[in-house]
Amino acid sequence: MYKHAYCGSCGGAYQEDGEFRIMCEVCDLWYHGECVSVTNSMAEKIGKYKCPSCTLKRTNRGKSCEASGSKSGIPPNVSKHDLSS
């Protein structure tokens, strides 16, 4: 089965009835336009499409522990005990 046979968002199979789909240039997964709120006319104006998941990963990349409110340099969701294991 090809990587693009199923939608990266809903997991649904693609129909051969010409439904619109768009590929993420980062993860190479295909999405139903409806699942990612992109129409055919919108896609024509987009240079390189980045899916919501890849966009979120890019937004969160590079945030330091200090920016998240941790004074110890340890992310707030990790305890010192977790690090010593």
Secondary structure, 3 states (H helix, E strand, C coil): CCHHHECCCCCCECCCCCCCEEECCCCCCEEECHHHCCCHHHHHHCCCCCCHHHHHHHHHCCCCCCCCCCCCCCCCCCCHHHHHC
